[in-house]
Amino acid sequence: MAEQNPVRQAVLHHLHSIYKDSLDDDGYAHLLEQLIELMRLPDDTRPMTPYQNKWDQADIAVICYGNNLLSTEQLPLQNLKQFLDQHLHECINIVHILPFFPFCSDDGFAVKDYFQVNPELGDWTHIQEIAGQYKVMADLVINHGSSSSQWFANFMAGEGEGHDFFYTSHANAPISDVVRPRTSPLLRPTETAHGLQHVWCTFSHEQVDFDFRNPEVLKTFVRIIRFYLDQGVRLFRLDAVAFLWKQPGTSCLNLPETHEVVRLLRLLVEQAQSDAIIITETNIPNRENLSYFGNANEAHWVYNFSLPPLLLNTMITGNCGYLRQWLMSMPPAQNGTAYFNFIASHDGIGLRPAEGLLSDSEIAALITTMQGFGGEISWRAAENGIKKPYEINIALFDALQGTIAGPDQWQIPRFLCAHAIMMALEGIPAFYIHSLLATGNDYERLQQTGHSRAINRHQWQMETLEATLAAPQSANSQVFRQLRSLIELRQRQPAFHPNATQFTLQLGEHLFGFWRQSMDRRQSIFCIFNVHNQPHALRVADLNLVLTDNWHDLVSGDVLEPMTETIELSPYQVLWLSNR
């Protein structure tokens, strides 16, 4: 009977697609049973009902490091829990805690031990306490591990767990077509018990890539996932997953086996925990990024990576043309999938997702403007080793301090407008903690670390932060209060369900707009944003309102009178015009 179970059949199909003919029938059957046992799936497990949304408009995420908030009285994870409970409990229900494991570099993304919490942050009880009140998202750093890990030590020794976990290649392998986010040499010469080996390192020589051709690596990550589920983790961010499968002579990006691994992990995770969610982190061009939805059988959510550079371009130029054109081309996410919307994160503002969407001159102007606002530029190695800009490193609050003409007085309204656009779009909104707090560029941390991304990874002292938020005139306090108010307003609107209908409006260069309609079709919201530093008039006739409905602006509370012909929008004004 077990062979007839559709879940087992699906797992077996994925295994055959990943490993091709590298195993015999007994090998596939044995691996299947091992995966089922590792995830503790019951014998009578049945497939999940497809196209079911596990989310609604109340789901809002915050992105943070475990040590963003420091004090002498408590461990950082305790500080985080305290801050969430005191300030965000009413409006945030998803907490993405960036890698909280022991690590050697890259602020946590070179994991030394996947089963431990970094003791400088706290321990698993602190993660469990946060998971008791919020949906915790954790990083599954699946492409690479730390060169300082016990696994890599065993690799060099040629024995023990991990000795066969890492991808090696010939020194003269055809790698000129490999697409990477860094400029360091791809292959790391490493002396081992079996002689000199060249280890594949997509990101850095301290981050050594796993070899998923070895089923033991897959089994280990399934064991890690099961362990995280047991600790209360419900959302899994598959970090750098696009690079997972290697094939010299190709780009080694988005290979079919990579997609198959994602499908397999989704199947196993959903069967183990029905409300668990898989999110793919693929900082790549838009079309490639969308491929990780699969046929609603890969990622539940995909990061909307093209949104940050396009929205930033819109806000500094005052022209929404590129953003509108992109939005018109975006397919609605099927039920059971959703976009994960963000405009700032712990990383920089990626430029690869803008490829083919912004012209070279627009990207050049964007880079120049951000450098003028104190930003840094990170570079990557493209095909044949060509060096290209990869991302802009800057705190979003400083990035929106002005336009291409320079700084101006509209920083806070512009910043709030950008976030209001993100909140109103189809998808799940995610706020980087430093955007909620209007944190500026951290030049001291940048200088101390020598890493460009550190400019946007400030660490607040809790006492200082509380005093700053208590000062009503501080920019931090103003932004925090207004964003929190907008979030709470958004959560009450059925038309802002992540999968509710969205239709792009044509309102000219300076007014960006789209229409949202609730899934029961009872609520409509016309979302209009003046993205320019001058007032602009909106012709009400351009909205095609249902005249029998009573329309009002959710943000201001103003009622739209029946005979109104135009609405004057001040610079960066937000209009959420609703019929209920």
N, C-alpha and C positions, 0 to 999 in steps of 0.2 A: 504493500500500500504506500510505503514511504516514497517510492519512485514516482507515484502518480501525483504527489503533492505539488500543486502549481508553483509554490514558492521555491521548493527545491529544484523544480525543473528550470525556473528562471535563473536561480543562482548558478546552476550547472551550465546553462546557456552562456551566461556572462563569463564564466571561467574558460569555456572553450574559445570564446571570442578574444579573451585577453591572452591566453597562453598558446593558442593555435594548436600545433601538434607536438608541443614540448613535453606533454604528459601522456601516459597511456590511460586506458579506461579506468583501471584500478586507481591510478594516481588522481584522476579527476574526482572519482567517487570518494576517495579518502579525504581530499582537500575540501570537498563539499561538506562532509560530516564534521570536519574540524571547524569550519566556519560556523556551521549551525550550532555546534557545541560552545564555541567561544562567545557567541552572541546570546546563548541560552534561549534559543527559540524553541517553542513547544513543537511536538511532532505534528499537531493538527493545525499549525499556523496557516492562515488563509491570506490571500492577497489583499492589500489595502484597497478601499474603494477609490477609484481614480478621480481626479479633478475636484478634490475637496479642499477648500480653503481653511487653513488652521489659524486664520488671523482675521482681523477686522480693523476698523479705523482707530480703535483704541491702542493699537500696537505702535509704540514709539521706542526707538533704541537710543542709548547713549554709548559712545565709544570712549574707552579710557584705558590708561595703563593702571596696573595695580599700585603704582607708587606716584600717581599724579598728586596725591594729597598726603602731606607729611605732618607729623607732630612728634613731640617727645613723649607723649603719654600713651600712644597706641601704635600698633603695627599699621602699615599703610592700608591693608585690606579692611581693617576695622574702621579706619578713617573714611574709606570709601563707603562702607555700609552706613556709617553715621550720616554722611553727607546726603546720600540717596534718601535715607529715611526722613531727614529733616527738611530737605529742600525739593526733592524730585519725586517723592512717593506718589503724588497725585497725578503726575503727568508722564512718567517714564516707567515702562514695565519690562523692557529688555535691556540687559547690561552686557555689552561686549567688553570683557576684560582681556586686553591684549596679552600675549604669552606671559603667564605667571609662573613659569617653570625655571629651574636652574639653567643658566645659559652662559655662553662665553663671549658673544658679540651680537651686534645688530639689535640692541635693545630687546632681546628676548627671542629673536627669530633664529637663533642658533642653539637649539635645545640640547642640553646635556642629559637630562633625565625626564622622560615624558610622564613618569608616574609620581613625581614629587612637585610640591609647591616650593618656589624659591623662599627659603626661610626668612629672608630679609623682608618679604611681603606678609607672610603669615603661614597658614597651613590649610589643609583640606577642610578643617572645621569652619574656617572663615569663608571659604568658597561655598560650603553647604549652607551657611547662614544667609548669604546673599541669595543663593538659589531658593531658599525658603520663601523669599518675598518677591523675587524677580526672576524672569527667564534669563538664565545665564548663557551667553554665547562664549565659547572657548575656541581658540585656534588649534586646529589640527595641522601642525607644521609638517606637511606630508611629503614635500619634495626633498628635503635635506635635513640633516642633523648636525650636531656640533662635532668639530674635529677634536674637541676635548672630552668627548663622551667615552664611557666605558666600551660602548659598541665599537667606536673607531680604534680604541686601544686594542681591542680584540682583533679587529681587522688587520692591524699592523703586526700583531703577534701570530695571526693565522689560526686562531682557535678561540672557542667560546662564543657566546651569543653575540651576534653582530659581525662575526668574522667574514661573512659573505653577504652583508647588507648593502654594500656600497658599489656604485657603478664605476667601473674602470674601463679604460680604452687604450688602444695603441697610441703611442706618441705621434704617429703620422696619420692618424685617422682623419677621414674627410669631414672636417668640422667648420669649414668656412661659411656654410649656410646657416649655422646655428644662430638663432635670434636670442639675445640675452638682454637683461636690464642693467648690466654692468660692463665695465671696460677692462677688468682684470683678466689674466689668462684663464681660459676655460679649464685646462688640465693642470692638476697639482701633482708634481712628481713626489712620490712618497715611498720611503724605504720600508719594506715589510719583511716578514720571515720568508716570504716567497720571492724576494728580490724587489727591484724597483718597479712600482706600479704607478700608473697615471690615473688619478681619481678625478672624476667629473665634478666640477664646482660651478654651477650656474650663477651663483650670487657672489660668493667670496671663498677664499681658501680655508676659512674657518667654518664654512657651511658646505658640507660634503653631501653629494646627492645620493639618494637611495636607489637601489636597483630593483625595481618592481618585476623584473623578469624572474626573480626568485620568489616563489610563493611564500617563503618564510617571512618576507617583508610584508606582504599583504596580511598574513595571519597576525603579525605583530601589531599592525595598525588597527585591525579589527579588535584585537584584545585591548588596545588603548581606548578605542571608542566605547567599548563595553564598560571599561573602568570609569570613563568620564560620565557616562550615563548614570552609573551607580553613585557618583558624587553630586548629581543634580544638574549636570549640564544638559541643556535641551537644544541648543543650536550649535552647529559645527561649521566653523569657517575653514574651508579647505584652502590653506594658504599656498599661493604660487602653484596651484594644481595644474595649470596649463603646461608646465614644463616637466610633468611627472615621467612621461615615457620618453626614452632616448633611442634614437636611431641615427647613427652617423650617416652623413650624406643627405640628411633632411634638415629642416628648420628646428626639429625637436620641439615643436610647439603645437599643441592641440592635436596630437596624433590620435588615431582612432582608438588605440588601447587606453589612452588617457580618459576619453569619454566613457569607455566601457567600465573602467574602474569606478568612475563617479556613479554610473548607473548601479553597479553592484553595491557600493557603499550605501546609496540611498535605499535600495531594497532592504538591505540588512538592518539599517538604522530604523527605518519605519516599522519593520516587523518587530523589532525589539522594544520600540517606544513610539506609540502611534502619534504623539504630538511633537516628535523630534523633527528638526529642520536642517537640511543641508544647504550651505551657502558657498558658492564658488567665488574665489577671489582671483580674478583674471584681468589684470591691468593691461589690456590689449585692445586693438582696434574694435570698433563697435560691432561689426558683423560677426567677428570671431567670438566676442564676448557673449552675444545672444545665442550662439550655438550651444552654450552650456545649459539652456533650458531643455535641450533634446526634444523629445516628443512628450513633454511633461513627465519625463521619467529620469531626468538627471538632477540638476539643482532645483530645489524648491524656490530659492531666491538667487538672483544674480546681481552683483554690484553694478550699479548704473554708472560706469566709469566715465562715460562721455559727458555726463551732466556737469561735473565740476569745471572743466576747462571752458565748456560752452557758456555756462552761466557766468563765469568770471569775465569772459570776453564780452558778454552782453552788458554787464554792469559797468565795465570801465569804458566801453565805447558808446553806450547809450543806444545801441542798435541791436534789436533782437532777431535780425534776419536769419543768422546762422542757427540760433537756438530754435526758432520756429520751424525752419526747414528740417532740422533733425527730428523735432518732436512729431512732425507730420509723417516721418518715415518709420517711427517706432511702432512695431506690432503690439497690439494689446497682449498682455500676459494671459495665457490660458488659466482658467480656474485650476488651482493646485500649484500655481507658480506665481511669482510676483517679483517686481523690481525692488532692489534695496537701494534707496535714494540717499545720497550724501553729497555734501559739497566741500567737506574738509575731513581729514582723518589724521592719524599719526604719521602717515607718509605725506609726500608732497602732492601737488596737483598734477596728475599724470598728463603727459602730452601725447603719448601713443594713442589713447582713445580719441584724440582730436584729429588724428590722421584721416584725411579724406573728408573731414567735416569743416575744418577751418583751413583757409588758404595759408600758404607759407608766410605771406606778409602779415596776416592776422596773428599767427603764432609768434613771429618775430616781434611785433608790436606788443603782444602780451608779455613776452619775456622781458623786453626792455622796460616796460612799465613796472613790472614786478621787481626788477632789479632796482629801479628807482625808489621803490617802497621798502627796500632793505632785504629783498628776497635773494635766494641762492638758486643755482641751477645744477641739477645732477645729470650725468651723461650716461649713455649706454653704448654698447657695441652692436652695430647693425650688421647686415650681411657684408662679408669680406672685410670686417674689422672697421668699417666706417663709423666715426664717432658722431652721435646725434643727441640732441637734448631729450632727456627722458622725463624729467618732472621739475616743477617749480617748487622750491622749499620756502614757505612763508606762512606765517599765521594769517588765517583768513581775515581777521579783523583789520590787520594792517594792509592786506591785499586789497581791501575795499575802502581804503581811506580816501580814494580819489578816482580820477579817470585818467585816460591817456594824456590829458592836459596837466595832470598833477594833483596834489592833495586839495581838498575843498572842505566845506562845512557840512557835507551830507553823509559823513561816514556811518553814523548810526542808522539813519533811515535806509541807506543803501544796503547795509548789512542785514537789517530786518527784512527788507524787501526780498533779498536773495533767499533767505530762509523761508519766507512765506511762499515763494514759488516752489521750493523743494517740498514743503509740507503739503501743498495742494495737488501736486502731480500724482498720477497713478503710481502706487507702490508704497513701501514701508519707509517712513522717514527715519534717518539716523543722524544724531548730532554728536560731533566730536565735543568732548567736555570743554575744550578750550574755546570752542565757538559759543557754547552756552555761557561761558564766563567772560567772553570778549577779551581773552588773553592775547597780548601782543607778541611780537617777535622777541625771543629770548636770546639776545646777542651774547650774554655771558655764558650760557650753556653751549652755544655754538662754538665759542672760542675755547672753552674747556675741553670739549670732546673732539673738535675738528671735523665733526660730521654735519653735513648740511641739514639733515632732517632734524637735528637737535633744536633748530630754531623754533620748531613748533611742538616741542615736547617739554614744556615748562613744568616745574614741580612747585605747587603752591604749598606754603605753610598754612595749616588749617586756621591758625589764629589770624594771620594776615588776610586770608580769604574771607573769613567771617566778618572781619572789620570792613573790608572793601565792599562786600555785598550789603552791609548794614548802612553804608553811606549812600543816601538816595541820589546824590548828584554825580556819583562816579559813573563813568561809562559802563563799567562792568555790571554795576547794579541795575542801571537802566536797561541794558540789553538782556540781562538775566530775567528781570521781571516781565519785560514785554514778550520775550520768546516763550516763557512759561505760560503766559496768558494766551498766546496764539496757539500753543500746543493743546491746552485744555479746551479751547474753542474748537479746534480741529477735531478732537476726539469725539465730540458730540454730533458730528455731521455724517449721516449715512452716505452722502454723496462723496465723501472722502475715503470710503472703503478702498483698500489697495487695488481691488479688481473692478471698481466701478467704472462705468463708461467715461471715456475722455475723447474730446474732439477739439482740435486746434482751431483757433479763431484767426482771422486775417484783419488786423487792426493797425497796420502800418509799422514803421520802424521802431517807434518809441513806446508803443503800448503792446505789451506781450499778454496774450490771453488764451484761455482754453475753457471749455465747458465740461463739467463733471455731472453725472447723473447717477443717483443711487440705484442699487441693483433691483429694487422694487419699483423704480421709476417715479417715486413720489417726490423726491427732492432733486432740484437742479441748483447748481452753483456756477455762476459765471465768475471766473477768477481773472481779474484784470490787474496788471501791474505797470505802472509808469517806470520804465527802466532808464529814464533820462533825468538830467539835472535841471530841467526846465518844466514848467507846467504844460500839460497837454489835455485837450478836450476829447472825451469819448462820446461819439454819437450813439445814443441809446438804440436807435434803429438798427445799428450794425450788429446788435446782439440777438435780434429776432426773439424777444421775450414773449412768453405766453401772456397776453394782456389781461386775462381773467385772473391771474395769480397776483398775490401781493408780494412785492419784492422789497428786500431790505439788505443793507450791507452788514454782514455779520461782524465785521471788525469795528466799525464806528457806531453801529446801531441805527444809522440814518435810514429812514424809509424813503423809497423811491416813489415820488408822486406820479400819478398816471400820465400827466401831461408833460413830464420832463423830457426835453429833447437832447440835452447834453449834460454830461457830468465832467466837471473840471477836476483833474487829478493833479495834485501837487507833486513835486519831485519825489520819486520813489514811493508814492502812495500805493497801498495795497487795497484792493476792492474785492471782497468775496460776496457777490450779489446772489442772495438765496431766496427761494420762493417759500421757505418754511423755517 
